[in-house]
Amino acid sequence: MSKALRMLLMAILVLLSTVGAWLYAEVARLDTADSVWVFGGVAQAGVMVMGYKRRLPVAALLSLLAGLSVWLGGFNPILSAALALSTFTQAVLSLSVYWRDKTRPAPRLKSDSDITALCVGQLYGIGVSMIPYAAALWVLDYDQLAPRLVTFFLVSFAAMTSAASALSSAYQVTSLATIWERAAIYTVLPIYALLVYIPGLYPEISYGLVTLCVWGGGRAAMKPMMGICSGISTASAITSVMAVGPLDTIMRLGYYDSAWAAAFMGLFVNACILATMPVSLYVNLTLKNSMDAAAERSTLRDVLRAASTTAIFSVDPRGLIWLFNSGAEALLGYRAEEVIGRSPRGLFCQSDVEAKAADLGCRPDLRSVVEAIASKADLEPTDWRLTRKDGTKRSLSITMTKIYAADKVFSGYLFAAHDVTHRVEAENALQAALDHERRAFRQMEEIDTFKGNFVATASHELRTPMTNIVGYAELLQDGLDADAPRVLLSDYIERLGTNSERMITLIEELLTFSRVESSELEMKLAATDAVALVNAAVHALESAITRSEVNLALDLPSAGVSVLVDPFHFERVLINLLGNAIKFTPAGGQVKVAVTAVGDQVDFTIEDTGMGMSPEVVSQIFTPFYRAPEATRRQIQGTGLGMPIVQGIVRAHSGTVAIESEEGVGTKCQVSIPRLDDAELPTLFDVDAQAVSALGSTNRVALDHNRPRVGDDPS
């Protein structure tokens, strides 16, 4: 409302407060409807026009003008003062309740609670304002106190309610009525009201005005209807002091005496207002909600049509799909009719549901996860994998939100999804690259650590035999110079040979391990008999078997079993494994070697009854330079490279190595390599089975030393 309009309305209200009050006083002296006034409504209207912050001075001004005017018109000074005080009290107290949001330019009249606040506020203000009016009547000893108070209440309520409803912020929407019906309402009602208030012209028709107001409230917009009701209230007040209109109707029909006539005039006006206001509000609320819902549906349809690249689908409170737009059809490959009425569970990957449920701390089902995500205040999109109709997976960024009907009733969830597959793939590729770099960095660190350990271990292992060689060479030289006994010199020479062999073995292991680690180990594959490989390994360890006093048992197939291996290197594998079994098996123990052809693979099994290993030791057995604590404690020679070399050679043959061990029981080592099906080779040399079985007792191995070993280096 503009400032000029507010000032104009305020001037009109000032005029009503003065002229109206003076006319009322003049009529009251004629002993007509002296209990009828509308000054509380005028004061309330002034406050609503000028704003809540100016309520006190505006209400005080209009109340003072009303009191002065009736006093100048001949009213009793005490009653005039009571009128002014009651008018001020009505306006201030009623609006303090009704005007709940004081920052708004006008109070609201848009819900049932607003109507309730309006009525409660008027009852409160009028109830308090009746105290000074009743006190003045009692002091002045007025008769007919009851009808005067009832009239005061009813007329004040009608005047204030009509003023508040006309100036409130009410719904203004397109009415249900057609343009012709609206024209009829806005024409018939004023004309009918005019007929009611024309002196002497069929005042009995006034009772039909209530029906017409209800009809207008149900069909027309709320704002103009409340304006018409306010006009009816004003007309009733003006005509009542003139003893015409509805008041004259009651008096002419002779139903009541003049004392109660004004009271029933107030009841008539209240009937018009209170019948029109809730009906109009309900119709306008319903119409507005319907219009808002229609607008939302129209907007949603437009959005759905435009969102051809965005997948939008919705589920109802039961968890069934009821909306599936063209973007969803294009993205997921389903037609809308194929998924509507079905659960969306089949679209989401269960692994994603379980992962997000774990993060959110809810049950691992889709409904619980969606509820937890949609209940968040931020509503951030989350990445999901959805399954297309053809079974392929797509990565989607989905925003999930709850949707509500116009009455705030939960109506399901809305999903808006964008295809982010390329972004996710790029992120995964980047992550994979980063992981690769991290692994490479760790490998470099491991290589650096390995080099350090390698140098330290090799230096130590080489230094010991070299020191012994130098020492015995000096002793041998000294013995020769001193003509030492031949037996002593022979012992020196033997020790020189032993340490030289140890050094050569160590160098060979270091070179072999280096080649294995660098994948530079040269393989000369050939079809070879598995039994011959075992025989060659036993032959190579003949002296060790004899010294150890262990019982060696062989379980070899009678027919040849062919494998495609490098004979030299694979024999080394068997020698290392069999040598370990002999070293770690006490005298009298048993070592068993078996060859088994199982399907398309050949298993070499070496099992002993030695000291065994703990699970911790087994887990470290293939670590380069690792020595079991028990081996170190017993000073059993070794470099810690034998098993890594075994593993590297076996892997080069596309095979596997499996270790089973138990402390105090023994160890079982199984090497499995592919079998060569189409070749059967003769055994290159045979082992005397009876001699081998008696090895533990005779400490001798009966081998044909005249035959060459498999894998002998021709160089």
LINFEN-V57111 format. One line per field, one symbol per residue. ss: DSSP state (H for helix, E for strand, C for the rest). burial: b if it has 9 or more other C-alpha atoms within 8 Angstrom, else e. A space follows every 10 residues. Layout:
ss=???
burial=???
This chain:
ss=CCHHHHHHHH HHHHHHHHHH HHHHHHHHHC CCCCCCCCHH HHHHHHHHHH CHHHHHHHHH HHHHHHHHHH HHCCCCHHHH HHHHHHHHHH HHHHHHHHCC CCCCCCCEEC CHHHHHHHHH HHHHHHHHHH HHHHHHHHHC CCCCHHHHHH HHHHHHHHHH HHHHHHHCEE CCCCCCCCHH HHHHHHHHHH HHHHHHHCCC CCHHHHHHHH HHHHHHHHHC CHHHHHHHHH HHHHHHHHHH CCCCCHHHHH HHHCCCCHHH HHHHHHHHHH HHHHHHHHHH HHHHHHHHHH HHHHHHHHHH HHHHHHCCCC EEEEECCCCE EEEECHHHHH HHCCCHHHHC CCEHHHHECH HHHHHHHHHH CCCCCHHHHH HHHHCCCCCC CEEEEEECCC CCEEEEEEEE EEEECCCCCE EEEEEEEEEC HHHHHHHHHH HHHHHHHHHH HHHHHHHHHH HHHHHHHHHH HHHHHHHHHH HHHHHHHHHH HCCCCHHHHH HHHHHHHHHH HHHHHHHHHH HHHHHHHCCC CCCCCEEEEH HHHHHHHHHH CHHHHHHHCC EEEEECCCCC CEEEECHHHH HHHHHHHHHH HHHCCCCCCE EEEEEEEECC EEEEEEEECC CCCCHHHHHH CCCCCCCCHH HHHCCCCCCC CHHHHHHHHH HHCCCEEEEE EECCCEEEEE EEEEECCCCC CCCCCCECHH HHHCHHHHCC CCECCCCCCC CCCCC
burial=eeeeebeebb eebbbbbbbb bbbbbbbbbe ebbbbbbbbb bbbbbbbbbb bbebbeebbb ebbbbbbbbb bebbbeeebb bbbbbbbbbb bbbbbbbbbe eeeeebbbbb eeebbebbbb bbbbbbbbbb ebbbebbbee eeeebebbbb bbbbbbbbbb bbbbbbbbbb bebebebeee ebeebeeebb ebbebbbbee eebeebeebb ebbbebbbbb bbbebbbbbb ebbbbbbebb bebbbbbbbb beeeebebbb bbbbbbbbbb bbbebbbbbb bebbbebbbe eebeeeeeee eeebbebbeb bbbbbbbebb bbbbbbbbbb bbbbebeebb eebbeeebbe ebbbebbbee ebebbeebbb ebbbbeeebe eeebbbbbee eeebbbbbbb bbbbeeeeeb bbbbbbbbbb beebeeeeee eeeeeeeeee eeeeeeeeee eebbeebbee bbeebbebbe ebbebbeebb eeebeeeebe ebbebbeebb ebbeebeebb ebbebbeeee eeeeeebbbb bbbbbbbbbe bbebbbebbb bbbbebbeeb bbbbbbbbbb bbbbbbbbbe bbbbbbeebb bbbbbbbeeb bbbbbbbbbb bbbbeebbee bbeebbbeee bbeeeeeebb bbbbbbbbbb beeebbbebe bbbebbbbbb bbbbbbeeeb bebeebbeee bbbbbbeebb beeeeeeeeb beeee
